[in-house]
Amino acid sequence: MTSALERSVTRQQPDASPPPARSRGSRLVSALTTTLCVLALLLALFIVVGPMFLPYRLTTTSTGSMEPTVPQGSLVVDHTVPASSLQVGQIITFNVPGEHRTVTHRLHAVVQQGGTVYFRTKGDANTLPDAWRIQATGNGYRVWFHIPYVGRITEITRSLRAASAAAAIVVVLVVGTAFARQTLPSRRTT
């Protein structure tokens, strides 16, 4: 006859059988979902948080003036450099003199007039150089790299509400995926 202590110990022993195997398709979907969530989170951090703390800024090409080199809607990543280090042929981002807009064009020429150095720019798809001149003083923005068509995402996240909503969606996706992986029963294949 067994004692009450032996019976309670016997009841508390976990099932020694291995957990049910997940199908290859289920594992693949889980891995892809997790990967997409992580990439979305990294992209959101790069777009929304990165420029606040790291030495780069983001702009978006709104026209096709730099095609095919930089397609319209590209996310352009610029870094600050001394204006004196910029050279003809480099792609730069600048504020158009006298206007409240930013343009990304190639540095076409360096001209000197009355002791002042100016940059002349030109879009790759344009036949003529731009009408404006940019004074070559202080710091400028040289294009570090661009990501084609991703700039359209940044246009959506320009407002604080949209950025907050995007971050919330990413968090919900990541937390939801983690929760689903822990709570949903896996399907056993036969």
QUIFENTA-V154123 format. One record per pair of residues at least 4 apart in sequence whose ideal C-beta (glycine too) atoms are under 7 Angstrom apart, sorted by the first residue. I is the first residue (numbers start at 1). J is the second residue. If there is no record, write none. Layout:
[[I	J] [I	J]]
//
This chain:
[[2	6] [2	7] [4	8] [5	9] [6	10] [7	11] [8	12] [20	186] [20	188] [21	188] [21	189] [22	26] [22	27] [22	186] [23	187] [23	189] [24	28] [25	29] [26	30] [26	186] [26	187] [27	31] [28	32] [29	33] [30	34] [30	181] [31	35] [32	36] [33	37] [33	177] [34	38] [34	177] [35	39] [36	40] [37	41] [37	173] [37	174] [37	177] [38	42] [39	43] [40	44] [40	170] [40	173] [41	45] [41	170] [41	174] [42	46] [43	47] [44	48] [44	166] [44	167] [44	170] [45	49] [45	50] [46	50] [47	58] [47	153] [47	154] [47	157] [48	157] [48	163] [48	167] [49	53] [50	54] [50	56] [51	56] [51	57] [51	58] [55	79] [55	80] [56	77] [56	78] [56	79] [56	144] [57	78] [57	141] [58	75] [58	76] [58	77] [58	154] [59	76] [59	78] [59	93] [59	102] [59	104] [60	73] [60	75] [60	76] [60	151] [60	154] [60	155] [61	66] [61	70] [61	72] [61	73] [61	74] [61	76] [61	104] [61	151] [63	72] [64	72] [64	125] [65	105] [65	123] [65	125] [65	126] [66	70] [66	104] [66	105] [66	123] [66	124] [66	125] [67	71] [67	72] [67	124] [67	125] [69	124] [70	74] [70	76] [70	91] [70	104] [70	146] [71	148] [71	149] [73	149] [73	151] [73	152] [74	146] [74	147] [74	148] [74	149] [74	151] [75	146] [75	147] [75	150] [75	151] [75	154] [76	93] [76	104] [76	143] [76	146] [76	151] [77	144] [77	145] [77	146] [78	93] [78	141] [78	142] [78	143] [78	144] [79	142] [79	144] [80	139] [80	141] [81	85] [81	86] [81	139] [81	140] [81	142] [82	139] [83	136] [83	137] [83	138] [83	139] [83	140] [86	90] [86	92] [86	107] [86	119] [86	140] [86	142] [87	107] [88	107] [88	108] [88	109] [88	110] [89	106] [89	107] [90	107] [90	142] [91	104] [91	106] [91	143] [92	105] [92	107] [92	140] [92	141] [92	142] [92	143] [93	102] [93	104] [93	141] [93	143] [94	102] [94	103] [94	134] [94	140] [94	141] [95	102] [96	101] [96	103] [96	132] [97	132] [97	134] [104	143] [105	121] [105	122] [105	123] [105	130] [106	121] [106	122] [106	124] [107	119] [107	121] [108	120] [108	121] [108	122] [108	129] [109	120] [110	117] [110	119] [110	136] [111	118] [111	120] [112	117] [113	118] [116	135] [117	136] [118	133] [118	134] [118	135] [118	136] [119	133] [119	134] [119	136] [120	129] [120	130] [120	133] [121	129] [121	130] [121	134] [122	126] [122	129] [122	130] [151	155] [153	157] [154	158] [156	162] [157	162] [157	163] [157	166] [158	162] [159	163] [160	164] [161	165] [162	166] [163	167] [164	168] [165	169] [166	170] [167	171] [168	172] [169	173] [170	174] [171	175] [172	176] [173	177] [174	178] [175	179] [176	180] [177	181] [178	182] [179	183] [180	184]]
//
